[in-house]
């Protein structure tokens, strides 16, 4: 976490202000809601998206009230999507803790997710910036579309890397892209700067998700989700998709189909994981992720604020080299 501390140094006061506003938003007189909100507050994760938004805002101007509202807006939507995704995926853990639906039931979890989504739209309206309102509305559709495409992929017989990229662009990269874009919008950056930040955020999001998927192939108690969890949920990610395209025999392809159909045993999943590692799937995914990271680093050559530039270089390094 020392690396994260270095990243946030130029925006430490901004991040503190964001957290105060976020905590105020996640406070409610209803006892049940407040207990669940406390659960969310205590397990808020690394805050990668608000950090990105605030760093970008500092590069192009001075953060405004719209900047802080936008950061809260995105984090509320992100948390709403996590709660709903955990229900869909039937995942009982989130960040190493019990998922909301696991702790309080599906009915409550769905309603809490809806509450957070509505609160996100409310914060967007409070910015007074129609482009930010339009942006968050579009982002909600992207996240839902990504989840639907991911579900539909479970019925496909082919193993497509393109479909994988389509999903992570909508489900993960879109959030990072939005953070960078809205950070620039909130301080009235130029259209060229906004477009560049949209691209920059998307690259970071692709790196983040590919790295997250690589984690699933190794035992590590620090990771906030069980190893092998993606395959147990029927998801085939980039490492295994690569070996299915390049190295797999009929048996391995049949194993992959069983995984996708939710029929694979723990032993079969372990076999497929090991085959993926042994045949270069993880190395391939690492190389793809690094290419995205290299393009993101090149974009930072255009930054004028050296302190922000160094923080974002550390941010890219953290995303691509993290162990948690």
SEKE-127557 format. One record per residue (C-alpha): residue in one letter; y, x, z. Coordinates in steps of 0.1 Angstrom, whole numbers, plus 5000, padded with zeros to 4 digits. Layout:
# residues N
aYXZ...
This chain:
# residues 324
x500050005000x502350305002x502650284964x503749924967x506350024993x507750274968x507850014941x509949764961x512450014975x515249914951x514749544957x513649544994x516549325005x516049094974x512349064983x513148975019x515548705007x512848574984x510348565012x512748375035x513348115008x509548095000x508748035037x511447775040x509947595010x506447605025x507447425057x506747055062x506846805091x503346685082x500846875104x498146915079x500447025051x502047275075x498747415085x497747475049x501147615041x500747865069x497347965054x499148035021x502048215038x499648445057x497648535026x500348565000x498848864982x500749154968x503548944953x503349124920x505148854900x508248804923x508549184925x508549214887x511048934884x513449094909x513149444894x513949304859x516949114873x518249434889x517949624856x520149374837x522549254864x522949144900x520448884913x521948534915x520848224934x518948124902x517048454905x515748384939x515048014931x513148134900x511048374920x510048104944x509447864915x506948094898x505148184930x504747814939x503347744904x501048044907x499747924941x499247574927x497247714898x495047924922x494247624943x493247414913x491347704896x489247754928x488247384927x487347404890x485447734895x483847614927x484947944942x484847944980x486948254985x490448364976x491848704986x488948755009x489648435028x488348085026x489747894996x491847595004x489347344990x486547525010x488547485042x490047145038x488046965010x488746894973x490846584979x493346765001x493347084979x494146884947x497046714964x498347034979x498247194945x500146894931x502746924959x503247294951x503647214914x506246954921x508047184944x508047444917x509747204892x512247114919x513247474924x513547514886x515947214886x518047374914x518747674892x520847454870x519547654840x517947424814x516147724798x514447804831x513447444835x512047434800x510247764806x508447654838x507347324821x505947524792x504247774815x502447494834x500947374800x499947734792x498047774825x496247444821x495447534784x493947864795x491647694820x490547434795x489747704768x487847904794x485747594803x485147514766x483947874761x480947794783x479547574755x479947834728x476948034715x478948324702x480448604723x484048654712x486448904726x489248714708x488448404729x488648624760x492048754751x493248394744x492248294779x493848584797x497048564777x497448204789x496048224824x497348564836x499648734811x501748424808x502748444845x503748814843x505548744810x507348454827x508348664857x509948934835x511548684811x512948454838x514248764857x516248854827x517348494820x518548454856x521148724852x522348624817x520748914799x521048924761x518548744739x517249084727x516749194763x515048864773x512648904743x511849264753x511049154789x508848874777x506749134758x506849384787x505649124812x502849014789x501549374786x501549404824x499649084827x496949194802x496549514822x496349334855x493649094843x491449344825x491649564857x490649264878x487749194855x486549554858x486349514896x483649254892x481149524880x481349734913x480649684950x483949714969x484649535002x488349574996x488249344966x489348994974x486548824956x482748884957x481449134932x479648964903x481548644910x482748604874x479248594860x478048364889x480848124877x479648154841x482448384829x481848664805x484648914806x485649204784x483149474795x480149264789x481549104757x481949454743x478249554749x477149214736x478949284704x477849644700x474649724720x472849414731x469249324721x467948964721x466948974757x470449074769x472048814747x469748544762x470648664796x474348624787x473748274775x471948194808x474948334827x477348124806x475247814812x475147874849x471447924849x471148294856x469548424888x471148684910x468648934896x469448844861x473148884867x472549224883x470549334853x473349224829x475949404850x473949724850x473349704813x477049664808x477949974829x475150184813x476250104778x479950174781x481349824787x483549924817x484750244799x485750034769x487649784790x489450074808x490550214774x491849884762x493749834794x495250174791x496550104756x498449804770x499850014798x500950284774x502950034753x504549904785x505550254796x507150314762x509350004767x510850154799x512450434778x515150174770x516050114807x519350234820x518850204857x516750514866x515750384900x514450054885x512750244857x510850464882x509850164902x508449994871x506650314861x504950304895x504349934891x502450004858x500550284875x499650054904x498449774881x496250004860x494950234887x494650004918x491449974938x492249634952
